Amino acid sequence: METVNPNRGFLATVITCRCPRCREGKLFKYPLSIRISRNMEMHDECPVCKQPTDIEIGFYYGTGYLSYLICIAIVIVSFLIWYLTIGFSFHDRRFLYWIIFSCVLLGILQPWLMRFSRVLWLSFFVKYDSRWRDHKPEDPERIVKEQMKNW
């Protein structure tokens, strides 16, 4: 039986925080919010295809580096846009305003960036399977149930 591919591609899957294996299931339990503890609560497995979301202990530590790179990219893009549209001058406060704008922008984007970096990190290790209904997800090799969420 041929499975139907979802209408979303890789980028749409990551931006909407869906499972990288089936591209259908939502990985987070609650909608995006400012409360970080609720914001980061993930399902233990994808509600649609049953792909485990925590592959090994400490799996998501690498997302800190990924999130940092994404923030640097956002700052560089905001710098270029600000430079091309408003410009910089040390005779007035335009440079200071850009710094304030960048800090506020990153502060507003932070809850989403934390989720985005987790889903992007997971997608590096879990590949899309168009026939996921026919294949069982791979069992994580280094899972110790007693140690899960022990960070």
C-alpha positions in Angstrom: 0.0 0.0 0.0 1.4 3.4 -1.0 1.4 6.0 1.6 0.6 9.6 0.8 3.4 12.1 1.4 2.4 15.1 3.5 2.1 18.4 1.8 4.9 19.9 4.0 8.6 19.7 3.2 11.5 19.6 5.5 11.6 23.3 6.3 7.9 23.5 7.0 8.2 20.4 9.2 10.9 21.9 11.3 9.3 25.4 11.6 6.0 23.9 12.7 7.8 21.5 15.1 6.5 18.3 13.7 8.1 14.8 13.7 10.9 14.5 11.2 10.0 10.8 10.5 6.3 11.1 9.5 6.1 14.9 9.2 2.6 14.8 10.8 2.8 14.4 14.5 3.3 17.4 16.8 6.3 16.9 19.0 5.4 19.3 21.8 2.6 18.7 24.3 1.5 22.3 24.6 1.2 25.3 22.3 4.0 27.9 22.2 4.0 30.0 25.4 6.3 32.2 27.5 6.4 29.6 30.3 9.6 27.8 29.5 8.8 24.7 31.5 5.6 24.0 29.6 7.1 25.3 26.4 9.7 22.6 26.3 7.6 19.6 27.3 7.8 17.0 24.5 5.9 13.8 23.9 8.0 10.7 24.7 7.2 9.6 21.2 5.5 11.0 18.2 1.7 10.7 18.6 1.3 9.6 15.0 4.2 7.3 14.1 5.5 6.4 17.6 9.1 7.6 16.9 10.9 8.1 20.2 11.8 11.8 20.7 14.6 11.2 23.3 17.1 8.9 21.5 19.6 8.8 24.3 20.4 10.4 27.7 21.5 14.0 27.2 20.5 13.9 23.5 19.4 17.5 23.4 22.5 19.1 24.9 23.7 19.8 21.4 20.8 22.1 20.8 22.5 24.8 22.8 25.2 25.1 20.2 22.7 24.9 17.4 20.6 27.6 19.0 23.6 29.8 19.4 24.5 29.5 15.7 20.9 30.4 14.7 21.0 33.5 17.0 24.3 34.6 15.4 22.7 34.2 12.0 19.7 36.3 13.0 22.0 39.0 14.4 24.0 39.1 11.2 20.8 39.3 9.1 19.4 42.1 11.3 22.7 43.9 11.0 22.7 43.8 7.2 19.1 44.8 7.0 19.6 47.7 9.4 22.8 48.8 7.6 21.1 48.8 4.2 17.8 50.5 5.3 18.8 52.8 8.2 22.6 52.8 8.2 25.0 53.2 11.1 26.6 56.3 12.5 28.6 56.9 15.6 27.4 60.6 15.6 23.9 59.6 16.7 22.4 56.6 18.4 21.5 54.4 15.5 24.1 51.7 16.4 22.7 51.6 20.0 19.2 51.3 18.6 20.2 48.4 16.5 21.7 46.6 19.5 18.5 47.2 21.5 16.4 46.0 18.6 18.5 42.8 18.2 18.3 42.0 21.9 14.5 42.5 22.0 14.1 40.5 18.8 16.1 37.6 20.2 14.2 37.8 23.5 10.9 37.6 21.7 12.1 34.7 19.5 13.7 32.7 22.3 10.8 30.4 23.1 10.3 29.5 19.5 14.1 29.2 18.9 14.4 26.7 21.7 11.7 24.5 20.1 13.1 25.0 16.6 16.6 24.0 17.6 15.3 20.8 19.3 13.3 19.8 16.2 16.2 20.6 13.9 18.6 18.6 16.1 16.2 15.6 16.1 15.9 15.8 12.3 19.7 15.4 12.0 19.3 11.9 13.5 15.8 10.8 12.4 15.2 10.8 8.7 11.9 11.1 6.9 10.3 7.8 5.9 7.6 8.1 3.3 6.5 4.6 4.1 6.5 5.0 7.9 3.2 3.1 8.3 5.0 0.0 7.0 8.2 0.4 9.0 8.5 0.3 12.8 10.7 3.1 14.2 14.3 2.1 15.1 14.7 1.2 18.7 17.1 3.7 20.4 20.2 1.8 21.4 21.3 3.8 24.5 18.1 4.3 26.4 17.9 3.7 30.1 14.3 4.3 31.1 15.2 5.0 34.7 17.6 7.8 33.6 15.2 9.5 31.1 14.4 13.2 31.9 17.0 13.1 34.6 18.6 16.4 33.7 
